[in-house]
Amino acid sequence: MNYQEKLVLIKSSTERIIGGLSWTELQEELNTTEGLYQKDINDISRKVINEVEGIHGKRIYNELMIDPASVADGGLDSSVVSKIRER
């Protein structure tokens, strides 16, 4: 898989995560994608979560400051919100 194809995969994965795809489902899809090595999967996963955090991170951070127990998912799967919370 070349660089341009990876960029397209990162963009589409980010859009799908924002649309509610779970982190586990994304990882399963990446693991079965032809031409990806584990290093590629780790890199794509990191970039996807960075993109999602760039979009939703400030809202999640603000909600954590108000009440850590009641962070709204904002359409994201709970596993993705947890990943952002960890960061």
ChimeraX attribute file (.defattr): number of C-alpha atoms within 10 A of each C-alpha:
attribute: neighborCount
match mode: 1-to-1
recipient: residues
	/A:1	11
	/A:2	8
	/A:3	8
	/A:4	9
	/A:5	10
	/A:6	16
	/A:7	13
	/A:8	11
	/A:9	15
	/A:10	20
	/A:11	16
	/A:12	13
	/A:13	23
	/A:14	21
	/A:15	15
	/A:16	14
	/A:17	21
	/A:18	20
	/A:19	13
	/A:20	15
	/A:21	19
	/A:22	17
	/A:23	20
	/A:24	12
	/A:25	11
	/A:26	15
	/A:27	15
	/A:28	10
	/A:29	13
	/A:30	21
	/A:31	15
	/A:32	9
	/A:33	12
	/A:34	9
	/A:35	10
	/A:36	16
	/A:37	13
	/A:38	10
	/A:39	9
	/A:40	15
	/A:41	17
	/A:42	14
	/A:43	13
	/A:44	22
	/A:45	19
	/A:46	12
	/A:47	17
	/A:48	21
	/A:49	22
	/A:50	16
	/A:51	18
	/A:52	19
	/A:53	20
	/A:54	12
	/A:55	12
	/A:56	17
	/A:57	18
	/A:58	11
	/A:59	16
	/A:60	21
	/A:61	15
	/A:62	12
	/A:63	15
	/A:64	15
	/A:65	10
	/A:66	11
	/A:67	9
	/A:68	12
	/A:69	8
	/A:70	10
	/A:71	19
	/A:72	13
	/A:73	16
	/A:74	14
	/A:75	12
	/A:76	20
	/A:77	17
	/A:78	17
	/A:79	14
	/A:80	21
	/A:81	23
	/A:82	14
	/A:83	12
	/A:84	18
	/A:85	15
	/A:86	7
	/A:87	9
